[in-house]
Amino acid sequence: MGYKFERLEVWQLAIDYTDRVYHLSAQLPRDEEYNLKSQIRRAATSITLNIAEGSTSLSNAEQSRFISIALRSLVETVACLHLINRHCRPADAQLMRDAYRDSEKLFAKLQAFKHALSSSAVREPSPEYEN
């Protein structure tokens, strides 16, 4: 992997979470095509894109700002999960539980990353991890 963001564990978790959101949203009824399905997919995609875009920042403060946006997008997906659960009742309840569990893990990792950035504790990955 050649880009900095591709080496970030938090980005890998975000990609996995986005995959789960896409799988879950594919089960939504057709009348949610332009509402919850579209909204949760855009928010999940925003998480991964903001982590990636932030990785090109010239300062920890700027990267932290992008991580904050990713966090807000993640919380948006969680709100969508609640709406889906209340209004659409997907057939696969385990998929909903798994998505919620993954959101909690990703939230914790994003928070920790943001904290590390603000503490200036994050360093560039070692050259041995670069392809």
PEPEMO-V572305 format. One record per pair of residues at least 12 apart in sequence whose C-alpha atoms are under 10 Angstrom apart, sorted by the first residue. I is the first residue (numbers start at 0). J is the second residue. D is the distance in Angstrom with one decimal. If there is no record, write none. Layout:
I;J;D
I;J;D
//
This chain:
0;128;8.7
0;129;6.6
0;130;5.4
1;128;9.6
1;129;6.5
1;130;5.9
2;51;8.7
2;54;8.6
2;55;9.0
2;129;8.5
2;130;9.2
3;51;8.0
3;53;9.9
3;54;6.3
3;55;7.7
3;123;8.3
3;124;7.9
3;128;10.0
3;129;8.5
4;47;9.4
4;48;9.7
4;49;10.0
4;50;6.9
4;51;5.1
4;52;8.2
4;53;8.3
4;54;5.6
4;55;8.2
5;50;9.7
5;51;7.8
5;54;9.4
5;129;9.7
6;124;7.8
6;128;7.6
6;129;8.0
6;130;9.9
7;50;8.9
7;51;9.1
7;54;9.1
7;112;9.8
7;124;8.8
8;105;9.9
8;108;8.6
8;109;9.9
8;112;9.9
9;47;8.9
9;50;8.1
9;104;9.7
9;105;7.0
9;106;9.4
9;107;9.7
9;108;6.2
9;109;6.6
9;111;9.7
9;112;7.9
10;46;8.5
10;47;6.1
10;48;9.0
10;49;9.4
10;50;6.3
10;51;7.3
10;54;10.0
10;105;9.2
10;108;9.7
10;109;9.2
11;47;8.5
11;105;9.8
12;47;9.0
12;101;8.3
12;102;9.4
12;104;8.5
12;105;6.4
12;108;8.7
12;109;9.7
13;43;7.8
13;44;8.6
13;45;9.6
13;46;6.6
13;47;5.5
13;48;9.3
13;50;8.6
13;69;9.4
13;73;9.1
13;101;9.1
13;102;8.9
13;104;9.9
13;105;6.8
13;106;9.6
13;108;9.8
13;109;9.4
14;43;8.6
14;44;8.3
14;46;8.6
14;47;6.3
14;48;9.6
15;47;9.7
15;98;10.0
15;101;8.7
15;105;9.8
16;43;7.5
16;44;9.4
16;46;9.4
16;47;9.2
16;73;9.6
16;97;9.6
16;98;7.1
16;99;9.6
16;100;9.9
16;101;6.4
16;102;7.1
16;104;9.8
16;105;7.9
17;39;9.3
17;40;7.4
17;41;9.5
17;42;9.0
17;43;5.3
17;44;6.4
17;45;9.4
17;46;8.3
17;47;7.8
17;73;9.9
17;76;9.8
17;98;9.4
17;101;10.0
17;102;9.9
18;40;9.4
18;43;8.8
18;44;9.4
18;98;9.8
19;43;9.5
19;94;8.0
19;95;9.2
19;97;8.3
19;98;6.4
19;101;8.8
20;36;9.1
20;39;7.2
20;40;6.6
20;42;9.7
20;43;7.0
20;44;9.4
20;76;8.4
20;80;9.1
20;94;9.2
20;95;9.1
20;97;10.0
20;98;6.9
20;99;9.9
20;102;10.0
21;36;8.4
21;37;9.7
21;39;8.4
21;40;6.3
21;41;9.9
21;43;8.6
21;44;9.6
22;40;9.9
22;94;8.6
22;98;9.9
23;36;9.0
23;39;9.8
23;40;9.8
23;80;9.5
23;83;9.7
23;89;8.1
23;90;9.9
23;91;8.4
23;92;9.8
23;94;6.6
23;95;7.3
23;97;10.0
23;98;8.2
24;36;5.3
24;37;8.4
24;38;9.7
24;39;7.6
24;40;7.5
24;80;9.5
24;83;8.9
24;89;9.0
25;40;9.9
26;87;9.4
26;88;9.9
26;89;6.7
26;90;8.0
26;91;8.6
27;83;8.1
27;87;6.8
27;88;8.6
27;89;6.7
27;90;9.3
28;87;7.3
28;88;9.7
28;89;8.8
31;83;9.5
31;87;8.7
34;79;9.9
35;76;9.6
35;79;6.6
35;80;8.9
35;82;8.0
35;83;7.2
35;87;9.6
36;79;8.8
36;83;9.0
38;75;8.7
38;76;8.0
38;79;7.7
39;72;9.1
39;73;9.3
39;75;7.5
39;76;5.3
39;77;8.6
39;78;8.9
39;79;6.0
39;80;8.0
39;83;9.7
40;76;8.1
40;79;9.8
41;72;8.7
41;75;9.8
41;76;8.9
42;69;8.7
42;71;8.8
42;72;5.1
42;73;6.8
42;74;8.8
42;75;6.4
42;76;5.9
42;77;9.7
42;79;9.3
43;69;8.7
43;72;6.6
43;73;6.5
43;74;9.6
43;75;8.4
43;76;6.4
43;77;9.7
44;69;9.4
44;72;8.6
44;73;9.5
44;76;10.0
45;68;8.3
45;69;6.5
45;70;9.6
45;71;9.4
45;72;6.3
45;73;8.3
46;65;9.2
46;66;8.2
46;67;9.6
46;68;7.5
46;69;4.3
46;70;7.1
46;71;8.3
46;72;5.8
46;73;6.3
46;74;9.9
46;76;9.6
46;105;10.0
46;109;9.9
47;66;9.7
47;69;7.3
47;72;9.6
47;73;9.7
48;65;9.2
48;68;9.9
48;69;8.0
49;62;9.0
49;64;9.2
49;65;5.4
49;66;6.6
49;67;8.8
49;68;6.8
49;69;5.6
49;70;9.4
49;72;9.2
50;62;8.1
50;63;9.4
50;64;9.9
50;65;6.4
50;66;6.0
50;67;9.4
50;68;8.8
50;69;6.6
50;70;9.7
50;109;9.2
51;65;8.8
51;66;9.5
51;69;9.9
52;65;7.3
52;66;9.4
53;65;5.0
53;66;7.0
53;67;9.9
53;68;9.7
53;69;9.5
54;66;9.3
58;116;9.1
58;119;9.6
59;113;8.9
59;115;9.0
59;116;5.3
59;117;6.7
59;118;8.9
59;119;6.8
59;120;9.5
59;121;8.2
59;122;9.8
60;113;9.1
60;116;7.0
60;117;6.6
60;118;9.8
60;119;9.0
61;116;9.4
61;117;10.0
62;112;9.9
62;113;8.3
62;116;7.6
62;117;9.5
63;109;9.7
63;110;9.8
63;112;8.2
63;113;5.4
63;114;8.3
63;115;9.1
63;116;6.2
63;117;7.1
64;113;8.5
64;116;9.9
65;113;9.3
66;109;6.8
66;110;8.3
66;112;8.0
66;113;6.3
66;116;9.5
67;109;8.3
67;110;8.5
67;113;7.5
69;106;9.3
69;109;8.0
70;105;8.9
70;106;6.7
70;107;9.7
70;108;10.0
70;109;6.7
70;110;7.8
70;113;9.5
71;106;9.7
73;102;7.1
73;103;9.4
73;105;8.2
73;106;7.2
73;109;9.6
74;102;8.3
74;103;9.6
74;106;8.2
76;98;9.6
76;99;9.3
76;102;8.4
77;98;8.7
77;99;7.0
77;102;7.1
77;103;9.2
80;95;7.3
80;96;9.5
80;98;8.2
80;99;7.5
81;95;9.3
81;99;9.3
83;95;9.0
//
